[in-house]
Amino acid sequence: MMLLDDLKSALSTHVNPKIETDDKYRLASILVVIYGKDPIVVMTEKPKHMKFHAGEISFPGGKLDSTDSDLLQTALRETSEEIGLAISKEQVVGQLEPVVTLNSGFLILPFISVVDEISPLSANCEVEKIFHIPLEPFLKTAAKDPDPSHNIIQEMYTFEYQNQIVWGASARILKQIQNCIKS
């Protein structure tokens, strides 16, 4: 049984919200929110009409805005806008390695917040649905991505929840979380 405190220590890292890029990618960030006694991770489904990542299961987040001081502020702002959840900088315990999206050219810096509880969430127009996914059973669904075209950059994985396949950047972020917890 995974405990929130153990998760917090396994996922705690130095937070450095600045990233060097060669302009090959557009910068973005996401926030992995894990909460509850039996740890739950919050994910969202993008509406089918979106320009990028339509219908995909992902974490709240988005691209760096000119008004954002850094990528951490981007992740916190986007989480607040997309699902109505206010997370403070102090509630961010760490970050993961940046991941690249294959089709839309984003370099995404994932941040992690582990909190005891969250307020009720409300989706904005960028979110079709909000998922509260039990973390431990979800991580056990990890599988190698069967689509060879997805394995161009690095090894790809998929995760499954309620017959929905989580793949791409979101799955690579989940795989990092799984690796941190296992080590």
N, C-alpha and C positions, 0 to 999 in steps of 0.2 A: 504493500500500500504506500503510495507516494504522499508525502506530507508537504504542505506549503513551505515550511521553513527549510526543508531539505532542497526543494526546488529552488528557493530563493538563493541558497548558498551555491548550488550547482550552476546557476545561471548568472551569478553576480560577476561582473567584470568592470574594468575601468570604462567609463563612458567618454568617448571622444566623438562629438557630433560633427566634426569637420572631416571632409574626405577629399583627397587630392584626385582630380580627374583630368584626363587629357581632352576633354570636350567630345570624346567619342560617344559618351553616354550622357543622358539627361539624369540629373540626380533626383532621387526620391527616397522616402523613408516610410517605414511602417511601424506600428506598435503591436507587439504580441502582449495581450492582456491575459494573465492567468489569475484566477481567483477561486476562493472557496475551500472548504475543508477537504472535499474530494476534488482535487484541482480540475478546473474547467478552463478551456481556452475559448476566447471569443473570436469568431471568424464571420465574414460577411460574404454574401453572394452579390456580385455586380449585376445590374440590370442588363437585359439582352440588347438594349439599344446603345450601350456605351461604345465609344470609339475604340478604346483599348480594353482588352480583357473581359469582353462582354460575357455574362453568364458564369464567369469563373468564381471559384471560392477563394477568398483572399483575406488578408488582415487589413484592418483599417489603416489608411495612410494615403500618401499621394506625392505629387512632385513638389520639389523645393520652390517656394514662392519668393519673389523678390523682397517681400516684407518679412520673411522668416530670418531670424538671426543665425540659425543653423538647422541641421537636419533633425535634431531632437525637437526643436520647436515645430518643425513641419509635421512630425509624427503626432505630437500632442494636439496641434491645431486640427489636423485632418481627423483624428479620432473623435475629437469634440464635435466637429462638423458632421461627420458621417453617422455616428451612432449616439451622439449626445452624452458622451462619457468624458468627464473632466479628470484627467490624470495629471498630477503635478510632477515637476522634474525630480523631486525628492522620492517619488514613488517608482522611478525608473531604476531598476537594479543593475542593468547591464545592457550589452549589445552583442550582436553576433557578427560574423563575417559578412561583408556586403555580397549580394547576389545580383546577377544580371538577368534581365528578361530577354528571351530569345527574339520575340517578334516586335517589341515596341521600343527597344533600345534604352531601357532604364537601368541605372545602377542603384540598387535599393539597399539602404542601410537599415537593418532591423534592430529595434530597441525592445527591451523586455521590461514589463511591469508585473510584479507579483504582489497582489493585494488580498486582504482577507475577504472583502466583499465589494460589490459594485452597485451603483444605483440602477434603477430600471433604465433600459436603453431604448432609444427611438431612432429609427433609420431616416436619413434624409434621401433626396432624390438619387444620390449616387449608390444607394444600397437597396437591393431588392429584398433581402432577408438577412436577419442576424441569427447566427448559430451559437449556442452555448454547448460546446463539445467536451465530454469527459476526456481529459488529456491522456490518461494511462491507456485505456482501451484503444483510443484513436491512434496513438503512436505504435501500437502493436499491429496496425493494418499496413505498415510500411511494406512496399514491394518495389522491385526495380521497374522502372517505366518500360512497358513492352514496345513502345513506339520508337524505332531506331532513330528517327529524325529528331527526337527530343534529346538524344544523347550526344549532340554535337559538341557542346562546350565542356560539359563535365557529366559525370554519372548522374542520371536522373531517377527520381523516385516518385511514387504515387502513394497517397493515403486515401482511405475511404471512410465516409460518414454518411449514413442513411442513403446508400446507393449513389452518393455524389462522389466523384473522383476529384481529389485535390492533387494538382500536378504543378509543374513549372517552378517558378520562384517560391511560391508558398510552400510547396512540398520540400524544396531544398532548405528553406528556413526551418521547417518542422524536423527535418533530418538532423540539422545542427543541434536543435533542442534535444532530440533523442540521443545524440552522441554526447552532449554535455551531461545528461542525466546518467548515462551508462558508465561514464568514466570514473 
